[in-house]
Amino acid sequence: MRVTILGSGTLVPTGIRGPAGYAVEVAGHVLLLDGGTGTLIVLDAASRKEVKRLKVAPGDSGDGGIFVMPDGSRAYLGLRDDHSVVVIDLKTLEIANRFAMGPNSGPGCINWASLR
């Protein structure tokens, strides 16, 4: 898996501005989370052509986090300014679920514990 930090609305990696989006390559797709527009853009990893565009937040979702299940079945998007976590089914490329976190919760970082 490869991760790139992006500038808001630019889809150009930057080390100057705070991270406003992410690009994660998984299961033959590149997932671009543009926090500036609250949009998840899915590209074909080989051709880099857009496959799907999903509005995951009504506006600016702020910087957030992405966690992809080890089996590549789902991606969890922590949307800081939208105060929600959105689950993307990576087989259908649709929103599978949305979990509202409540006002001012800002789930920008997603950390997972594994049960053994």
N, CA, C and O atoms as CSV, one atom per row, in Angstrom:
chain,resi,resn,atom,element,x,y,z
A,1,MET,N,N,0.855,-1.165,0.000
A,1,MET,CA,C,0.000,0.000,0.000
A,1,MET,C,C,0.899,1.225,0.000
A,1,MET,O,O,1.914,1.262,0.696
A,2,ARG,N,N,0.522,2.224,-0.781
A,2,ARG,CA,C,1.265,3.470,-0.859
A,2,ARG,C,C,0.347,4.609,-0.433
A,2,ARG,O,O,-0.817,4.644,-0.833
A,3,VAL,N,N,0.856,5.547,0.379
A,3,VAL,CA,C,0.070,6.679,0.870
A,3,VAL,C,C,0.769,7.970,0.462
A,3,VAL,O,O,1.986,8.094,0.602
A,4,THR,N,N,-0.010,8.941,-0.048
A,4,THR,CA,C,0.503,10.258,-0.414
A,4,THR,C,C,-0.365,11.307,0.264
A,4,THR,O,O,-1.589,11.180,0.287
A,5,ILE,N,N,0.264,12.351,0.820
A,5,ILE,CA,C,-0.482,13.466,1.424
A,5,ILE,C,C,-0.664,14.533,0.353
A,5,ILE,O,O,0.272,14.861,-0.376
A,6,LEU,N,N,-1.895,15.079,0.263
A,6,LEU,CA,C,-2.247,16.015,-0.800
A,6,LEU,C,C,-2.642,17.369,-0.245
A,6,LEU,O,O,-3.087,17.475,0.898
A,7,GLY,N,N,-2.476,18.423,-1.069
A,7,GLY,CA,C,-2.949,19.748,-0.714
A,7,GLY,C,C,-4.425,19.880,-1.053
A,7,GLY,O,O,-4.884,19.279,-2.025
A,8,SER,N,N,-5.170,20.640,-0.287
A,8,SER,CA,C,-6.613,20.773,-0.456
A,8,SER,C,C,-6.995,21.259,-1.849
A,8,SER,O,O,-6.530,22.304,-2.305
A,9,GLY,N,N,-7.847,20.489,-2.517
A,9,GLY,CA,C,-8.379,20.877,-3.806
A,9,GLY,C,C,-7.389,20.821,-4.948
A,9,GLY,O,O,-7.752,21.122,-6.085
A,10,THR,N,N,-6.141,20.442,-4.680
A,10,THR,CA,C,-5.130,20.485,-5.727
A,10,THR,C,C,-4.792,19.112,-6.270
A,10,THR,O,O,-4.421,18.985,-7.437
A,11,LEU,N,N,-4.914,18.078,-5.445
A,11,LEU,CA,C,-4.474,16.729,-5.789
A,11,LEU,C,C,-3.008,16.720,-6.197
A,11,LEU,O,O,-2.572,15.884,-6.989
A,12,VAL,N,N,-2.245,17.678,-5.636
A,12,VAL,CA,C,-0.800,17.733,-5.847
A,12,VAL,C,C,-0.131,17.582,-4.490
A,12,VAL,O,O,-0.417,18.361,-3.580
A,13,PRO,N,N,0.762,16.591,-4.328
A,13,PRO,CA,C,1.432,16.432,-3.033
A,13,PRO,C,C,2.157,17.709,-2.632
A,13,PRO,O,O,2.762,18.381,-3.467
A,14,THR,N,N,2.090,18.030,-1.363
A,14,THR,CA,C,2.747,19.231,-0.868
A,14,THR,C,C,3.272,19.001,0.541
A,14,THR,O,O,2.637,18.317,1.344
A,15,GLY,N,N,4.411,19.563,0.832
A,15,GLY,CA,C,4.958,19.479,2.175
A,15,GLY,C,C,4.828,20.804,2.901
A,15,GLY,O,O,5.261,20.925,4.047
A,16,ILE,N,N,4.235,21.804,2.251
A,16,ILE,CA,C,4.145,23.139,2.836
A,16,ILE,C,C,2.852,23.320,3.614
A,16,ILE,O,O,2.882,23.749,4.768
A,17,ARG,N,N,1.709,22.997,2.999
A,17,ARG,CA,C,0.412,23.139,3.665
A,17,ARG,C,C,0.117,21.911,4.505
A,17,ARG,O,O,0.706,20.848,4.309
A,18,GLY,N,N,-0.797,22.073,5.435
A,18,GLY,CA,C,-1.238,20.941,6.229
A,18,GLY,C,C,-1.939,19.933,5.336
A,18,GLY,O,O,-2.508,20.309,4.312
A,19,PRO,N,N,-1.907,18.645,5.710
A,19,PRO,CA,C,-2.538,17.648,4.863
A,19,PRO,C,C,-4.048,17.827,4.824
A,19,PRO,O,O,-4.707,17.869,5.863
A,20,ALA,N,N,-4.578,17.930,3.637
A,20,ALA,CA,C,-6.027,18.074,3.481
A,20,ALA,C,C,-6.605,16.926,2.687
A,20,ALA,O,O,-7.800,16.913,2.395
A,21,GLY,N,N,-5.793,15.986,2.342
A,21,GLY,CA,C,-6.281,14.838,1.603
A,21,GLY,C,C,-5.227,13.759,1.561
A,21,GLY,O,O,-4.070,13.982,1.918
A,22,TYR,N,N,-5.640,12.587,1.122
A,22,TYR,CA,C,-4.745,11.442,1.073
A,22,TYR,C,C,-4.985,10.661,-0.193
A,22,TYR,O,O,-6.084,10.673,-0.748
A,23,ALA,N,N,-3.947,9.979,-0.648
A,23,ALA,CA,C,-4.073,9.025,-1.745
A,23,ALA,C,C,-3.561,7.696,-1.229
A,23,ALA,O,O,-2.435,7.607,-0.741
A,24,VAL,N,N,-4.380,6.667,-1.335
A,24,VAL,CA,C,-4.011,5.329,-0.902
A,24,VAL,C,C,-4.220,4.387,-2.066
A,24,VAL,O,O,-5.300,4.351,-2.655
A,25,GLU,N,N,-3.181,3.616,-2.407
A,25,GLU,CA,C,-3.301,2.648,-3.490
A,25,GLU,C,C,-3.545,1.280,-2.886
A,25,GLU,O,O,-2.741,0.785,-2.097
A,26,VAL,N,N,-4.677,0.664,-3.268
A,26,VAL,CA,C,-5.051,-0.642,-2.728
A,26,VAL,C,C,-5.956,-1.362,-3.726
A,26,VAL,O,O,-6.808,-0.740,-4.360
A,27,ALA,N,N,-5.769,-2.655,-3.862
A,27,ALA,CA,C,-6.652,-3.531,-4.656
A,27,ALA,C,C,-6.900,-3.008,-6.071
A,27,ALA,O,O,-8.029,-3.049,-6.559
A,28,GLY,N,N,-5.855,-2.522,-6.725
A,28,GLY,CA,C,-6.008,-2.078,-8.108
A,28,GLY,C,C,-6.607,-0.701,-8.286
A,28,GLY,O,O,-6.844,-0.264,-9.412
A,29,HIS,N,N,-6.855,-0.009,-7.173
A,29,HIS,CA,C,-7.418,1.339,-7.231
A,29,HIS,C,C,-6.550,2.308,-6.441
A,29,HIS,O,O,-5.828,1.910,-5.527
A,30,VAL,N,N,-6.628,3.574,-6.801
A,30,VAL,CA,C,-6.050,4.649,-6.010
A,30,VAL,C,C,-7.227,5.416,-5.435
A,30,VAL,O,O,-8.079,5.907,-6.175
A,31,LEU,N,N,-7.274,5.518,-4.099
A,31,LEU,CA,C,-8.333,6.264,-3.420
A,31,LEU,C,C,-7.772,7.635,-3.076
A,31,LEU,O,O,-6.809,7.739,-2.317
A,32,LEU,N,N,-8.361,8.677,-3.624
A,32,LEU,CA,C,-7.950,10.051,-3.350
A,32,LEU,C,C,-9.011,10.690,-2.470
A,32,LEU,O,O,-10.134,10.921,-2.918
A,33,LEU,N,N,-8.667,10.975,-1.235
A,33,LEU,CA,C,-9.594,11.672,-0.345
A,33,LEU,C,C,-9.211,13.138,-0.359
A,33,LEU,O,O,-8.195,13.533,0.214
A,34,ASP,N,N,-10.035,13.944,-1.021
A,34,ASP,CA,C,-9.814,15.385,-1.059
A,34,ASP,C,C,-10.654,16.006,0.043
A,34,ASP,O,O,-11.855,16.225,-0.118
A,35,GLY,N,N,-10.002,16.286,1.166
A,35,GLY,CA,C,-10.698,16.854,2.318
A,35,GLY,C,C,-11.257,18.235,2.059
A,35,GLY,O,O,-12.217,18.642,2.713
A,36,GLY,N,N,-10.673,18.973,1.111
A,36,GLY,CA,C,-11.158,20.316,0.807
A,36,GLY,C,C,-12.537,20.330,0.191
A,36,GLY,O,O,-13.265,21.315,0.318
A,37,THR,N,N,-12.908,19.244,-0.479
A,37,THR,CA,C,-14.220,19.181,-1.125
A,37,THR,C,C,-15.104,18.082,-0.556
A,37,THR,O,O,-16.264,17.967,-0.951
A,38,GLY,N,N,-14.581,17.263,0.371
A,38,GLY,CA,C,-15.368,16.162,0.925
A,38,GLY,C,C,-15.668,15.102,-0.110
A,38,GLY,O,O,-16.750,14.516,-0.111
A,39,THR,N,N,-14.700,14.848,-1.004
A,39,THR,CA,C,-14.907,13.928,-2.116
A,39,THR,C,C,-13.864,12.816,-2.095
A,39,THR,O,O,-12.681,13.061,-1.859
A,40,LEU,N,N,-14.320,11.596,-2.345
A,40,LEU,CA,C,-13.424,10.468,-2.561
A,40,LEU,C,C,-13.410,10.197,-4.054
A,40,LEU,O,O,-14.451,9.931,-4.655
A,41,ILE,N,N,-12.230,10.265,-4.649
A,41,ILE,CA,C,-12.067,10.003,-6.072
A,41,ILE,C,C,-11.346,8.672,-6.200
A,41,ILE,O,O,-10.297,8.469,-5.588
A,42,VAL,N,N,-11.901,7.771,-6.988
A,42,VAL,CA,C,-11.314,6.450,-7.180
A,42,VAL,C,C,-10.752,6.374,-8.592
A,42,VAL,O,O,-11.462,6.595,-9.573
A,43,LEU,N,N,-9.461,6.056,-8.678
A,43,LEU,CA,C,-8.793,5.909,-9.961
A,43,LEU,C,C,-8.406,4.457,-10.179
A,43,LEU,O,O,-8.189,3.716,-9.220
A,44,ASP,N,N,-8.319,4.052,-11.434
A,44,ASP,CA,C,-7.725,2.768,-11.775
A,44,ASP,C,C,-6.226,2.923,-11.556
A,44,ASP,O,O,-5.622,3.859,-12.080
A,45,ALA,N,N,-5.609,2.012,-10.782
A,45,ALA,CA,C,-4.201,2.148,-10.430
A,45,ALA,C,C,-3.289,2.074,-11.647
A,45,ALA,O,O,-2.269,2.761,-11.691
A,46,ALA,N,N,-3.634,1.259,-12.630
A,46,ALA,CA,C,-2.769,1.094,-13.799
A,46,ALA,C,C,-2.859,2.277,-14.764
A,46,ALA,O,O,-1.838,2.815,-15.192
A,47,SER,N,N,-4.086,2.677,-15.102
A,47,SER,CA,C,-4.276,3.734,-16.111
A,47,SER,C,C,-4.340,5.131,-15.501
A,47,SER,O,O,-4.159,6.123,-16.207
A,48,ARG,N,N,-4.597,5.217,-14.191
A,48,ARG,CA,C,-4.792,6.489,-13.481
A,48,ARG,C,C,-6.019,7.244,-13.990
A,48,ARG,O,O,-6.116,8.459,-13.818
A,49,LYS,N,N,-6.960,6.523,-14.618
A,49,LYS,CA,C,-8.207,7.144,-15.071
A,49,LYS,C,C,-9.247,7.052,-13.965
A,49,LYS,O,O,-9.305,6.073,-13.221
A,50,GLU,N,N,-10.073,8.104,-13.875
A,50,GLU,CA,C,-11.108,8.130,-12.849
A,50,GLU,C,C,-12.147,7.044,-13.104
A,50,GLU,O,O,-12.660,6.896,-14.213
A,51,VAL,N,N,-12.446,6.286,-12.043
A,51,VAL,CA,C,-13.441,5.222,-12.100
A,51,VAL,C,C,-14.729,5.675,-11.424
A,51,VAL,O,O,-15.825,5.363,-11.889
A,52,LYS,N,N,-14.591,6.416,-10.322
A,52,LYS,CA,C,-15.765,6.804,-9.527
A,52,LYS,C,C,-15.423,8.044,-8.721
A,52,LYS,O,O,-14.268,8.270,-8.361
A,53,ARG,N,N,-16.447,8.845,-8.444
A,53,ARG,CA,C,-16.324,10.027,-7.581
A,53,ARG,C,C,-17.481,9.965,-6.592
A,53,ARG,O,O,-18.648,9.969,-6.986
A,54,LEU,N,N,-17.147,9.908,-5.302
A,54,LEU,CA,C,-18.167,9.821,-4.250
A,54,LEU,C,C,-18.104,11.050,-3.355
A,54,LEU,O,O,-17.035,11.414,-2.865
A,55,LYS,N,N,-19.233,11.677,-3.147
A,55,LYS,CA,C,-19.321,12.787,-2.202
A,55,LYS,C,C,-19.478,12.160,-0.817
A,55,LYS,O,O,-20.542,11.630,-0.498
A,56,VAL,N,N,-18.433,12.215,0.006
A,56,VAL,CA,C,-18.469,11.567,1.315
A,56,VAL,C,C,-18.824,12.537,2.440
A,56,VAL,O,O,-19.121,12.110,3.555
A,57,ALA,N,N,-18.795,13.832,2.156
A,57,ALA,CA,C,-19.184,14.857,3.129
A,57,ALA,C,C,-19.839,16.002,2.362
A,57,ALA,O,O,-19.516,16.227,1.195
A,58,PRO,N,N,-20.760,16.733,3.005
A,58,PRO,CA,C,-21.479,17.792,2.289
A,58,PRO,C,C,-20.602,18.963,1.874
A,58,PRO,O,O,-20.976,19.719,0.977
A,59,GLY,N,N,-19.460,19.129,2.495
A,59,GLY,CA,C,-18.546,20.228,2.165
A,59,GLY,C,C,-17.147,19.833,2.554
A,59,GLY,O,O,-16.752,18.676,2.410
A,60,ASP,N,N,-16.397,20.797,3.048
A,60,ASP,CA,C,-15.029,20.555,3.493
A,60,ASP,C,C,-15.039,19.549,4.636
A,60,ASP,O,O,-15.616,19.812,5.691
A,61,SER,N,N,-14.411,18.414,4.437
A,61,SER,CA,C,-14.365,17.403,5.503
A,61,SER,C,C,-13.116,17.549,6.354
A,61,SER,O,O,-12.949,16.830,7.339
A,62,GLY,N,N,-12.244,18.464,5.987
A,62,GLY,CA,C,-11.004,18.657,6.720
A,62,GLY,C,C,-10.063,17.491,6.490
A,62,GLY,O,O,-10.379,16.528,5.791
A,63,ASP,N,N,-8.883,17.613,7.110
A,63,ASP,CA,C,-7.972,16.479,7.001
A,63,ASP,C,C,-8.540,15.346,7.833
A,63,ASP,O,O,-9.217,15.586,8.833
A,64,GLY,N,N,-8.279,14.157,7.442
A,64,GLY,CA,C,-8.852,13.002,8.113
A,64,GLY,C,C,-7.900,11.842,8.056
A,64,GLY,O,O,-6.690,12.016,7.916
A,65,GLY,N,N,-8.445,10.671,8.164
A,65,GLY,CA,C,-7.623,9.471,8.115
A,65,GLY,C,C,-8.302,8.403,7.287
A,65,GLY,O,O,-9.521,8.404,7.121
A,66,ILE,N,N,-7.498,7.494,6.772
A,66,ILE,CA,C,-8.018,6.366,6.009
A,66,ILE,C,C,-7.450,5.091,6.607
A,66,ILE,O,O,-6.243,4.981,6.824
A,67,PHE,N,N,-8.317,4.138,6.870
A,67,PHE,CA,C,-7.883,2.811,7.277
A,67,PHE,C,C,-8.482,1.820,6.298
A,67,PHE,O,O,-9.694,1.820,6.083
A,68,VAL,N,N,-7.650,0.973,5.701
A,68,VAL,CA,C,-8.120,-0.052,4.774
A,68,VAL,C,C,-7.989,-1.397,5.473
A,68,VAL,O,O,-6.934,-1.728,6.013
A,69,MET,N,N,-9.070,-2.170,5.458
A,69,MET,CA,C,-9.031,-3.499,6.057
A,69,MET,C,C,-7.928,-4.327,5.392
A,69,MET,O,O,-7.701,-4.199,4.189
A,70,PRO,N,N,-7.247,-5.169,6.159
A,70,PRO,CA,C,-6.160,-5.975,5.591
A,70,PRO,C,C,-6.581,-6.825,4.391
A,70,PRO,O,O,-5.760,-7.107,3.518
A,71,ASP,N,N,-7.841,-7.233,4.339
A,71,ASP,CA,C,-8.299,-8.042,3.203
A,71,ASP,C,C,-8.726,-7.181,2.003
A,71,ASP,O,O,-9.143,-7.721,0.979
A,72,GLY,N,N,-8.624,-5.848,2.120
A,72,GLY,CA,C,-8.954,-4.946,1.021
A,72,GLY,C,C,-10.430,-4.800,0.727
A,72,GLY,O,O,-10.799,-4.299,-0.335
A,73,SER,N,N,-11.290,-5.230,1.650
A,73,SER,CA,C,-12.728,-5.197,1.387
A,73,SER,C,C,-13.374,-3.843,1.670
A,73,SER,O,O,-14.331,-3.464,0.994
A,74,ARG,N,N,-12.871,-3.117,2.649
A,74,ARG,CA,C,-13.485,-1.855,3.051
A,74,ARG,C,C,-12.420,-0.824,3.408
A,74,ARG,O,O,-11.316,-1.157,3.837
A,75,ALA,N,N,-12.791,0.435,3.216
A,75,ALA,CA,C,-11.966,1.550,3.673
A,75,ALA,C,C,-12.813,2.384,4.628
A,75,ALA,O,O,-13.986,2.650,4.365
A,76,TYR,N,N,-12.212,2.789,5.728
A,76,TYR,CA,C,-12.868,3.641,6.712
A,76,TYR,C,C,-12.241,5.024,6.608
A,76,TYR,O,O,-11.026,5.174,6.736
A,77,LEU,N,N,-13.082,6.040,6.375
A,77,LEU,CA,C,-12.614,7.413,6.228
A,77,LEU,C,C,-13.012,8.204,7.462
A,77,LEU,O,O,-14.202,8.374,7.725
A,78,GLY,N,N,-12.049,8.688,8.218
A,78,GLY,CA,C,-12.324,9.567,9.350
A,78,GLY,C,C,-12.385,10.995,8.839
A,78,GLY,O,O,-11.369,11.540,8.409
A,79,LEU,N,N,-13.560,11.608,8.879
A,79,LEU,CA,C,-13.764,12.942,8.317
A,79,LEU,C,C,-13.872,13.950,9.457
A,79,LEU,O,O,-14.930,14.119,10.062
A,80,ARG,N,N,-12.757,14.613,9.733
A,80,ARG,CA,C,-12.626,15.474,10.916
A,80,ARG,C,C,-13.701,16.550,10.997
A,80,ARG,O,O,-14.415,16.623,11.997
A,81,ASP,N,N,-13.834,17.384,9.974
A,81,ASP,CA,C,-14.773,18.502,10.050
A,81,ASP,C,C,-16.220,18.086,9.818
A,81,ASP,O,O,-17.134,18.863,10.097
A,82,ASP,N,N,-16.444,16.881,9.313
A,82,ASP,CA,C,-17.795,16.363,9.140
A,82,ASP,C,C,-18.240,15.573,10.371
A,82,ASP,O,O,-19.408,15.203,10.481
A,83,HIS,N,N,-17.312,15.316,11.294
A,83,HIS,CA,C,-17.601,14.595,12.543
A,83,HIS,C,C,-18.241,13.237,12.271
A,83,HIS,O,O,-19.223,12.850,12.904
A,84,SER,N,N,-17.646,12.520,11.299
A,84,SER,CA,C,-18.200,11.208,10.949
A,84,SER,C,C,-17.096,10.269,10.465
A,84,SER,O,O,-15.994,10.691,10.114
A,85,VAL,N,N,-17.433,8.997,10.461
A,85,VAL,CA,C,-16.608,7.976,9.829
A,85,VAL,C,C,-17.465,7.341,8.743
A,85,VAL,O,O,-18.580,6.891,9.008
A,86,VAL,N,N,-16.948,7.307,7.531
A,86,VAL,CA,C,-17.664,6.739,6.393
A,86,VAL,C,C,-16.967,5.447,5.991
A,86,VAL,O,O,-15.741,5.384,5.901
A,87,VAL,N,N,-17.773,4.419,5.752
A,87,VAL,CA,C,-17.253,3.117,5.332
A,87,VAL,C,C,-17.503,2.968,3.829
A,87,VAL,O,O,-18.633,3.116,3.362
A,88,ILE,N,N,-16.438,2.675,3.080
A,88,ILE,CA,C,-16.542,2.468,1.636
A,88,ILE,C,C,-16.351,0.982,1.347
A,88,ILE,O,O,-15.362,0.384,1.771
A,89,ASP,N,N,-17.299,0.391,0.626
A,89,ASP,CA,C,-17.163,-0.988,0.168
A,89,ASP,C,C,-16.269,-0.936,-1.066
A,89,ASP,O,O,-16.657,-0.362,-2.083
A,90,LEU,N,N,-15.073,-1.529,-0.991
A,90,LEU,CA,C,-14.122,-1.421,-2.084
A,90,LEU,C,C,-14.416,-2.357,-3.251
A,90,LEU,O,O,-13.760,-2.281,-4.290
A,91,LYS,N,N,-15.394,-3.236,-3.086
A,91,LYS,CA,C,-15.804,-4.078,-4.218
A,91,LYS,C,C,-16.839,-3.347,-5.079
A,91,LYS,O,O,-16.767,-3.385,-6.307
A,92,THR,N,N,-17.805,-2.678,-4.428
A,92,THR,CA,C,-18.847,-1.960,-5.163
A,92,THR,C,C,-18.509,-0.483,-5.367
A,92,THR,O,O,-19.130,0.190,-6.190
A,93,LEU,N,N,-17.511,0.025,-4.606
A,93,LEU,CA,C,-17.122,1.435,-4.631
A,93,LEU,C,C,-18.297,2.346,-4.268
A,93,LEU,O,O,-18.508,3.394,-4.878
A,94,GLU,N,N,-19.046,1.916,-3.266
A,94,GLU,CA,C,-20.184,2.688,-2.759
A,94,GLU,C,C,-20.012,2.915,-1.263
A,94,GLU,O,O,-19.258,2.207,-0.597
A,95,ILE,N,N,-20.723,3.912,-0.746
A,95,ILE,CA,C,-20.744,4.141,0.696
A,95,ILE,C,C,-21.582,3.035,1.328
A,95,ILE,O,O,-22.761,2.879,1.011
A,96,ALA,N,N,-20.967,2.274,2.219
A,96,ALA,CA,C,-21.658,1.162,2.873
A,96,ALA,C,C,-22.300,1.596,4.183
A,96,ALA,O,O,-23.317,1.035,4.591
A,97,ASN,N,N,-21.716,2.587,4.843
A,97,ASN,CA,C,-22.240,3.028,6.128
A,97,ASN,C,C,-21.628,4.371,6.489
A,97,ASN,O,O,-20.575,4.748,5.977
A,98,ARG,N,N,-22.297,5.078,7.371
A,98,ARG,CA,C,-21.792,6.343,7.908
A,98,ARG,C,C,-22.078,6.337,9.401
A,98,ARG,O,O,-23.196,6.053,9.830
A,99,PHE,N,N,-21.061,6.651,10.183
A,99,PHE,CA,C,-21.209,6.722,11.632
A,99,PHE,C,C,-20.997,8.161,12.077
A,99,PHE,O,O,-19.887,8.687,11.988
A,100,ALA,N,N,-22.066,8.799,12.557
A,100,ALA,CA,C,-21.956,10.159,13.090
A,100,ALA,C,C,-21.260,10.073,14.448
A,100,ALA,O,O,-21.626,9.253,15.290
A,101,MET,N,N,-20.264,10.916,14.650
A,101,MET,CA,C,-19.496,10.895,15.892
A,101,MET,C,C,-19.951,11.948,16.891
A,101,MET,O,O,-19.509,11.943,18.039
A,102,GLY,N,N,-20.822,12.842,16.471
A,102,GLY,CA,C,-21.297,13.892,17.378
A,102,GLY,C,C,-20.527,15.188,17.182
A,102,GLY,O,O,-19.433,15.194,16.619
A,103,PRO,N,N,-21.113,16.291,17.656
A,103,PRO,CA,C,-20.504,17.612,17.471
A,103,PRO,C,C,-19.105,17.685,18.077
A,103,PRO,O,O,-18.851,17.167,19.165
A,104,ASN,N,N,-18.213,18.336,17.350
A,104,ASN,CA,C,-16.850,18.603,17.794
A,104,ASN,C,C,-16.042,17.359,18.136
A,104,ASN,O,O,-15.094,17.433,18.917
A,105,SER,N,N,-16.408,16.218,17.558
A,105,SER,CA,C,-15.655,14.993,17.827
A,105,SER,C,C,-14.438,14.878,16.921
A,105,SER,O,O,-13.395,14.368,17.328
A,106,GLY,N,N,-14.580,15.359,15.683
A,106,GLY,CA,C,-13.474,15.402,14.741
A,106,GLY,C,C,-12.637,14.142,14.630
A,106,GLY,O,O,-11.468,14.164,15.016
A,107,PRO,N,N,-13.184,13.034,14.115
A,107,PRO,CA,C,-12.402,11.793,14.031
A,107,PRO,C,C,-11.371,11.837,12.904
A,107,PRO,O,O,-11.487,11.108,11.919
A,108,GLY,N,N,-10.370,12.689,13.055
A,108,GLY,CA,C,-9.370,12.840,12.010
A,108,GLY,C,C,-8.337,11.743,11.976
A,108,GLY,O,O,-7.744,11.473,10.932
A,109,CYS,N,N,-8.120,11.115,13.098
A,109,CYS,CA,C,-7.127,10.036,13.150
A,109,CYS,C,C,-7.863,8.734,13.445
A,109,CYS,O,O,-8.707,8.665,14.339
A,110,ILE,N,N,-7.530,7.723,12.686
A,110,ILE,CA,C,-8.154,6.415,12.911
A,110,ILE,C,C,-7.056,5.459,13.343
A,110,ILE,O,O,-6.092,5.234,12.612
A,111,ASN,N,N,-7.205,4.913,14.508
A,111,ASN,CA,C,-6.266,3.917,15.019
A,111,ASN,C,C,-7.048,2.650,15.312
A,111,ASN,O,O,-8.168,2.703,15.821
A,112,TRP,N,N,-6.462,1.531,14.994
A,112,TRP,CA,C,-7.142,0.252,15.162
A,112,TRP,C,C,-6.300,-0.675,16.013
A,112,TRP,O,O,-5.072,-0.703,15.920
A,113,ALA,N,N,-6.983,-1.419,16.832
A,113,ALA,CA,C,-6.325,-2.460,17.632
A,113,ALA,C,C,-6.709,-3.795,17.054
A,113,ALA,O,O,-7.847,-3.989,16.628
A,114,SER,N,N,-5.786,-4.702,17.036
A,114,SER,CA,C,-6.123,-6.018,16.518
A,114,SER,C,C,-6.314,-6.972,17.685
A,114,SER,O,O,-5.537,-6.985,18.639
A,115,LEU,N,N,-7.358,-7.759,17.584
A,115,LEU,CA,C,-7.652,-8.748,18.619
A,115,LEU,C,C,-6.943,-10.041,18.265
A,115,LEU,O,O,-6.985,-10.485,17.117
A,116,ARG,N,N,-6.299,-10.640,19.236
A,116,ARG,CA,C,-5.603,-11.899,18.982
A,116,ARG,C,C,-6.134,-12.981,19.862
A,116,ARG,O,O,-5.669,-14.118,19.791
